């Protein structure tokens, strides 16, 4: 990684697989964990460029609703994702703005680990 970025990489090998755990590190100004879309996107892009992985797993944190079947500590796998607040009022940009993306199908993983499936939405706001 470039010098002076707070990003952290732990690497190793398991059963002939190269495994890297990448973490955005702590914000130098506040000391808080670098969480959210922008630090995640930057460190993921840098890791892709440096390591050229075959697979990326985003082990993130999100909220859920008890009324929809979620409990604290539940592990979900996503079926897709979108932005829920990225509206672009320019003709032809509506689908791009929402950013609907389908995730990879992983039926064996879901079955083996008895995972719950959900759709996830992201928010990235700029307030001026």
PyMOL CGO cylinders between C-alpha atoms (Angstrom):
from pymol import cmd
from pymol.cgo import CYLINDER

trace = [
    CYLINDER, 0.00, 0.00, 0.00, 1.12, 3.60, -0.44, 0.3, 1, 1, 1, 1, 1, 1,
    CYLINDER, 1.12, 3.60, -0.44, 3.05, 5.17, 2.41, 0.3, 1, 1, 1, 1, 1, 1,
    CYLINDER, 3.05, 5.17, 2.41, 1.18, 7.22, 5.02, 0.3, 1, 1, 1, 1, 1, 1,
    CYLINDER, 1.18, 7.22, 5.02, -2.19, 5.49, 4.57, 0.3, 1, 1, 1, 1, 1, 1,
    CYLINDER, -2.19, 5.49, 4.57, -3.63, 3.78, 7.67, 0.3, 1, 1, 1, 1, 1, 1,
    CYLINDER, -3.63, 3.78, 7.67, -4.56, 0.59, 5.81, 0.3, 1, 1, 1, 1, 1, 1,
    CYLINDER, -4.56, 0.59, 5.81, -3.62, -2.73, 7.37, 0.3, 1, 1, 1, 1, 1, 1,
    CYLINDER, -3.62, -2.73, 7.37, -3.02, -6.09, 5.67, 0.3, 1, 1, 1, 1, 1, 1,
    CYLINDER, -3.02, -6.09, 5.67, -2.71, -9.47, 7.33, 0.3, 1, 1, 1, 1, 1, 1,
    CYLINDER, -2.71, -9.47, 7.33, -1.73, -12.31, 5.00, 0.3, 1, 1, 1, 1, 1, 1,
    CYLINDER, -1.73, -12.31, 5.00, -1.18, -16.02, 5.17, 0.3, 1, 1, 1, 1, 1, 1,
    CYLINDER, -1.18, -16.02, 5.17, -1.76, -19.36, 3.52, 0.3, 1, 1, 1, 1, 1, 1,
    CYLINDER, -1.76, -19.36, 3.52, -4.38, -22.01, 4.28, 0.3, 1, 1, 1, 1, 1, 1,
    CYLINDER, -4.38, -22.01, 4.28, -4.57, -25.27, 2.32, 0.3, 1, 1, 1, 1, 1, 1,
    CYLINDER, -4.57, -25.27, 2.32, -2.57, -23.76, -0.56, 0.3, 1, 1, 1, 1, 1, 1,
    CYLINDER, -2.57, -23.76, -0.56, -4.83, -20.69, -0.66, 0.3, 1, 1, 1, 1, 1, 1,
    CYLINDER, -4.83, -20.69, -0.66, -3.38, -17.23, -0.24, 0.3, 1, 1, 1, 1, 1, 1,
    CYLINDER, -3.38, -17.23, -0.24, -5.65, -15.35, 2.17, 0.3, 1, 1, 1, 1, 1, 1,
    CYLINDER, -5.65, -15.35, 2.17, -5.45, -11.63, 2.87, 0.3, 1, 1, 1, 1, 1, 1,
    CYLINDER, -5.45, -11.63, 2.87, -7.44, -9.71, 5.44, 0.3, 1, 1, 1, 1, 1, 1,
    CYLINDER, -7.44, -9.71, 5.44, -7.53, -6.02, 4.63, 0.3, 1, 1, 1, 1, 1, 1,
    CYLINDER, -7.53, -6.02, 4.63, -8.71, -3.37, 7.08, 0.3, 1, 1, 1, 1, 1, 1,
    CYLINDER, -8.71, -3.37, 7.08, -8.95, 0.39, 6.41, 0.3, 1, 1, 1, 1, 1, 1,
    CYLINDER, -8.95, 0.39, 6.41, -7.25, 1.08, 9.74, 0.3, 1, 1, 1, 1, 1, 1,
    CYLINDER, -7.25, 1.08, 9.74, -7.83, 4.06, 11.99, 0.3, 1, 1, 1, 1, 1, 1,
    CYLINDER, -7.83, 4.06, 11.99, -8.47, 7.62, 10.88, 0.3, 1, 1, 1, 1, 1, 1,
    CYLINDER, -8.47, 7.62, 10.88, -5.26, 9.57, 11.61, 0.3, 1, 1, 1, 1, 1, 1,
    CYLINDER, -5.26, 9.57, 11.61, -7.16, 12.73, 12.60, 0.3, 1, 1, 1, 1, 1, 1,
    CYLINDER, -7.16, 12.73, 12.60, -9.68, 11.21, 15.01, 0.3, 1, 1, 1, 1, 1, 1,
    CYLINDER, -9.68, 11.21, 15.01, -8.28, 7.80, 15.92, 0.3, 1, 1, 1, 1, 1, 1,
    CYLINDER, -8.28, 7.80, 15.92, -11.66, 6.22, 15.10, 0.3, 1, 1, 1, 1, 1, 1,
    CYLINDER, -11.66, 6.22, 15.10, -11.93, 3.12, 12.94, 0.3, 1, 1, 1, 1, 1, 1,
    CYLINDER, -11.93, 3.12, 12.94, -12.16, 4.07, 9.26, 0.3, 1, 1, 1, 1, 1, 1,
    CYLINDER, -12.16, 4.07, 9.26, -15.64, 2.75, 8.53, 0.3, 1, 1, 1, 1, 1, 1,
    CYLINDER, -15.64, 2.75, 8.53, -18.10, 3.39, 5.72, 0.3, 1, 1, 1, 1, 1, 1,
    CYLINDER, -18.10, 3.39, 5.72, -18.26, 3.41, 1.97, 0.3, 1, 1, 1, 1, 1, 1,
    CYLINDER, -18.26, 3.41, 1.97, -15.34, 5.65, 1.08, 0.3, 1, 1, 1, 1, 1, 1,
    CYLINDER, -15.34, 5.65, 1.08, -12.55, 4.04, 3.18, 0.3, 1, 1, 1, 1, 1, 1,
    CYLINDER, -12.55, 4.04, 3.18, -13.84, 0.60, 2.19, 0.3, 1, 1, 1, 1, 1, 1,
    CYLINDER, -13.84, 0.60, 2.19, -13.88, 1.46, -1.52, 0.3, 1, 1, 1, 1, 1, 1,
    CYLINDER, -13.88, 1.46, -1.52, -10.40, 2.98, -1.43, 0.3, 1, 1, 1, 1, 1, 1,
    CYLINDER, -10.40, 2.98, -1.43, -8.72, 0.12, 0.44, 0.3, 1, 1, 1, 1, 1, 1,
    CYLINDER, -8.72, 0.12, 0.44, -10.56, -2.49, -1.67, 0.3, 1, 1, 1, 1, 1, 1,
    CYLINDER, -10.56, -2.49, -1.67, -9.42, -0.84, -4.90, 0.3, 1, 1, 1, 1, 1, 1,
    CYLINDER, -9.42, -0.84, -4.90, -5.82, -0.64, -3.66, 0.3, 1, 1, 1, 1, 1, 1,
    CYLINDER, -5.82, -0.64, -3.66, -5.93, -4.29, -2.54, 0.3, 1, 1, 1, 1, 1, 1,
    CYLINDER, -5.93, -4.29, -2.54, -7.27, -5.39, -5.94, 0.3, 1, 1, 1, 1, 1, 1,
    CYLINDER, -7.27, -5.39, -5.94, -4.46, -3.51, -7.69, 0.3, 1, 1, 1, 1, 1, 1,
    CYLINDER, -4.46, -3.51, -7.69, -1.76, -4.87, -5.38, 0.3, 1, 1, 1, 1, 1, 1,
    CYLINDER, -1.76, -4.87, -5.38, -2.95, -8.45, -4.81, 0.3, 1, 1, 1, 1, 1, 1,
    CYLINDER, -2.95, -8.45, -4.81, -5.16, -9.29, -7.83, 0.3, 1, 1, 1, 1, 1, 1,
    CYLINDER, -5.16, -9.29, -7.83, -7.46, -11.59, -5.82, 0.3, 1, 1, 1, 1, 1, 1,
    CYLINDER, -7.46, -11.59, -5.82, -9.77, -14.21, -7.31, 0.3, 1, 1, 1, 1, 1, 1,
    CYLINDER, -9.77, -14.21, -7.31, -12.45, -13.52, -4.71, 0.3, 1, 1, 1, 1, 1, 1,
    CYLINDER, -12.45, -13.52, -4.71, -13.38, -10.62, -2.43, 0.3, 1, 1, 1, 1, 1, 1,
    CYLINDER, -13.38, -10.62, -2.43, -15.52, -11.11, 0.66, 0.3, 1, 1, 1, 1, 1, 1,
    CYLINDER, -15.52, -11.11, 0.66, -16.86, -7.97, 2.31, 0.3, 1, 1, 1, 1, 1, 1,
    CYLINDER, -16.86, -7.97, 2.31, -17.47, -8.90, 5.93, 0.3, 1, 1, 1, 1, 1, 1,
    CYLINDER, -17.47, -8.90, 5.93, -19.31, -5.74, 6.85, 0.3, 1, 1, 1, 1, 1, 1,
    CYLINDER, -19.31, -5.74, 6.85, -21.84, -4.68, 9.43, 0.3, 1, 1, 1, 1, 1, 1,
    CYLINDER, -21.84, -4.68, 9.43, -25.36, -3.51, 8.76, 0.3, 1, 1, 1, 1, 1, 1,
    CYLINDER, -25.36, -3.51, 8.76, -28.63, -3.03, 10.54, 0.3, 1, 1, 1, 1, 1, 1,
    CYLINDER, -28.63, -3.03, 10.54, -31.78, -5.09, 10.33, 0.3, 1, 1, 1, 1, 1, 1,
    CYLINDER, -31.78, -5.09, 10.33, -35.29, -5.28, 11.68, 0.3, 1, 1, 1, 1, 1, 1,
    CYLINDER, -35.29, -5.28, 11.68, -36.56, -7.79, 14.23, 0.3, 1, 1, 1, 1, 1, 1,
    CYLINDER, -36.56, -7.79, 14.23, -39.98, -7.66, 12.54, 0.3, 1, 1, 1, 1, 1, 1,
    CYLINDER, -39.98, -7.66, 12.54, -38.29, -8.89, 9.34, 0.3, 1, 1, 1, 1, 1, 1,
    CYLINDER, -38.29, -8.89, 9.34, -36.57, -11.82, 11.09, 0.3, 1, 1, 1, 1, 1, 1,
    CYLINDER, -36.57, -11.82, 11.09, -33.23, -10.28, 12.04, 0.3, 1, 1, 1, 1, 1, 1,
    CYLINDER, -33.23, -10.28, 12.04, -31.61, -10.65, 15.46, 0.3, 1, 1, 1, 1, 1, 1,
    CYLINDER, -31.61, -10.65, 15.46, -28.41, -9.28, 16.95, 0.3, 1, 1, 1, 1, 1, 1,
    CYLINDER, -28.41, -9.28, 16.95, -25.51, -11.48, 15.86, 0.3, 1, 1, 1, 1, 1, 1,
    CYLINDER, -25.51, -11.48, 15.86, -27.26, -12.99, 12.83, 0.3, 1, 1, 1, 1, 1, 1,
    CYLINDER, -27.26, -12.99, 12.83, -25.11, -13.61, 9.79, 0.3, 1, 1, 1, 1, 1, 1,
    CYLINDER, -25.11, -13.61, 9.79, -26.61, -12.85, 6.40, 0.3, 1, 1, 1, 1, 1, 1,
    CYLINDER, -26.61, -12.85, 6.40, -25.45, -13.29, 2.85, 0.3, 1, 1, 1, 1, 1, 1,
    CYLINDER, -25.45, -13.29, 2.85, -26.68, -10.76, 0.34, 0.3, 1, 1, 1, 1, 1, 1,
    CYLINDER, -26.68, -10.76, 0.34, -28.57, -11.52, -2.84, 0.3, 1, 1, 1, 1, 1, 1,
    CYLINDER, -28.57, -11.52, -2.84, -27.96, -8.00, -4.15, 0.3, 1, 1, 1, 1, 1, 1,
    CYLINDER, -27.96, -8.00, -4.15, -27.39, -4.39, -3.26, 0.3, 1, 1, 1, 1, 1, 1,
    CYLINDER, -27.39, -4.39, -3.26, -28.48, -0.88, -4.19, 0.3, 1, 1, 1, 1, 1, 1,
    CYLINDER, -28.48, -0.88, -4.19, -28.24, 2.75, -3.09, 0.3, 1, 1, 1, 1, 1, 1,
    CYLINDER, -28.24, 2.75, -3.09, -31.39, 3.94, -1.37, 0.3, 1, 1, 1, 1, 1, 1,
    CYLINDER, -31.39, 3.94, -1.37, -30.71, 7.67, -1.55, 0.3, 1, 1, 1, 1, 1, 1,
    CYLINDER, -30.71, 7.67, -1.55, -28.70, 8.25, -4.72, 0.3, 1, 1, 1, 1, 1, 1,
    CYLINDER, -28.70, 8.25, -4.72, -31.27, 9.89, -6.95, 0.3, 1, 1, 1, 1, 1, 1,
    CYLINDER, -31.27, 9.89, -6.95, -29.92, 11.57, -10.07, 0.3, 1, 1, 1, 1, 1, 1,
    CYLINDER, -29.92, 11.57, -10.07, -32.55, 13.73, -11.80, 0.3, 1, 1, 1, 1, 1, 1,
    CYLINDER, -32.55, 13.73, -11.80, -30.96, 13.44, -15.24, 0.3, 1, 1, 1, 1, 1, 1,
    CYLINDER, -30.96, 13.44, -15.24, -32.71, 11.41, -17.96, 0.3, 1, 1, 1, 1, 1, 1,
    CYLINDER, -32.71, 11.41, -17.96, -31.08, 8.00, -18.38, 0.3, 1, 1, 1, 1, 1, 1,
    CYLINDER, -31.08, 8.00, -18.38, -29.27, 8.09, -15.01, 0.3, 1, 1, 1, 1, 1, 1,
    CYLINDER, -29.27, 8.09, -15.01, -32.03, 6.63, -12.85, 0.3, 1, 1, 1, 1, 1, 1,
    CYLINDER, -32.03, 6.63, -12.85, -30.86, 3.00, -13.01, 0.3, 1, 1, 1, 1, 1, 1,
    CYLINDER, -30.86, 3.00, -13.01, -27.22, 4.01, -12.61, 0.3, 1, 1, 1, 1, 1, 1,
    CYLINDER, -27.22, 4.01, -12.61, -28.11, 6.14, -9.59, 0.3, 1, 1, 1, 1, 1, 1,
    CYLINDER, -28.11, 6.14, -9.59, -29.95, 3.34, -7.82, 0.3, 1, 1, 1, 1, 1, 1,
    CYLINDER, -29.95, 3.34, -7.82, -27.05, 1.02, -8.71, 0.3, 1, 1, 1, 1, 1, 1,
    CYLINDER, -27.05, 1.02, -8.71, -28.95, -2.27, -8.56, 0.3, 1, 1, 1, 1, 1, 1,
    CYLINDER, -28.95, -2.27, -8.56, -26.37, -5.05, -8.44, 0.3, 1, 1, 1, 1, 1, 1,
    CYLINDER, -26.37, -5.05, -8.44, -27.00, -8.78, -8.06, 0.3, 1, 1, 1, 1, 1, 1,
    CYLINDER, -27.00, -8.78, -8.06, -24.55, -10.69, -5.88, 0.3, 1, 1, 1, 1, 1, 1,
    CYLINDER, -24.55, -10.69, -5.88, -22.94, -13.98, -6.86, 0.3, 1, 1, 1, 1, 1, 1,
    CYLINDER, -22.94, -13.98, -6.86, -25.16, -17.00, -6.30, 0.3, 1, 1, 1, 1, 1, 1,
    CYLINDER, -25.16, -17.00, -6.30, -23.77, -19.10, -3.45, 0.3, 1, 1, 1, 1, 1, 1,
    CYLINDER, -23.77, -19.10, -3.45, -26.36, -21.82, -2.75, 0.3, 1, 1, 1, 1, 1, 1,
    CYLINDER, -26.36, -21.82, -2.75, -23.82, -24.28, -1.32, 0.3, 1, 1, 1, 1, 1, 1,
    CYLINDER, -23.82, -24.28, -1.32, -22.43, -21.71, 1.11, 0.3, 1, 1, 1, 1, 1, 1,
    CYLINDER, -22.43, -21.71, 1.11, -25.93, -20.68, 2.20, 0.3, 1, 1, 1, 1, 1, 1,
    CYLINDER, -25.93, -20.68, 2.20, -26.95, -24.30, 2.78, 0.3, 1, 1, 1, 1, 1, 1,
    CYLINDER, -26.95, -24.30, 2.78, -23.73, -25.42, 4.48, 0.3, 1, 1, 1, 1, 1, 1,
    CYLINDER, -23.73, -25.42, 4.48, -23.65, -22.49, 6.91, 0.3, 1, 1, 1, 1, 1, 1,
    CYLINDER, -23.65, -22.49, 6.91, -27.43, -22.13, 7.25, 0.3, 1, 1, 1, 1, 1, 1,
    CYLINDER, -27.43, -22.13, 7.25, -27.25, -18.43, 6.36, 0.3, 1, 1, 1, 1, 1, 1,
    CYLINDER, -27.25, -18.43, 6.36, -30.11, -15.99, 6.07, 0.3, 1, 1, 1, 1, 1, 1,
    CYLINDER, -30.11, -15.99, 6.07, -30.43, -14.18, 2.75, 0.3, 1, 1, 1, 1, 1, 1,
    CYLINDER, -30.43, -14.18, 2.75, -31.14, -10.47, 2.36, 0.3, 1, 1, 1, 1, 1, 1,
    CYLINDER, -31.14, -10.47, 2.36, -30.92, -7.53, 0.03, 0.3, 1, 1, 1, 1, 1, 1,
    CYLINDER, -30.92, -7.53, 0.03, -28.74, -4.66, 1.27, 0.3, 1, 1, 1, 1, 1, 1,
    CYLINDER, -28.74, -4.66, 1.27, -28.95, -0.95, 0.63, 0.3, 1, 1, 1, 1, 1, 1,
    CYLINDER, -28.95, -0.95, 0.63, -26.18, 1.60, 1.04, 0.3, 1, 1, 1, 1, 1, 1,
    CYLINDER, -26.18, 1.60, 1.04, -26.31, 5.30, 1.73, 0.3, 1, 1, 1, 1, 1, 1,
    CYLINDER, -26.31, 5.30, 1.73, -23.67, 7.84, 0.83, 0.3, 1, 1, 1, 1, 1, 1,
    CYLINDER, -23.67, 7.84, 0.83, -24.83, 11.40, 1.36, 0.3, 1, 1, 1, 1, 1, 1,
    CYLINDER, -24.83, 11.40, 1.36, -23.16, 14.72, 0.77, 0.3, 1, 1, 1, 1, 1, 1,
    CYLINDER, -23.16, 14.72, 0.77, -24.62, 17.60, 2.74, 0.3, 1, 1, 1, 1, 1, 1,
    CYLINDER, -24.62, 17.60, 2.74, -23.54, 21.05, 1.61, 0.3, 1, 1, 1, 1, 1, 1,
]
cmd.load_cgo(trace, "trace")
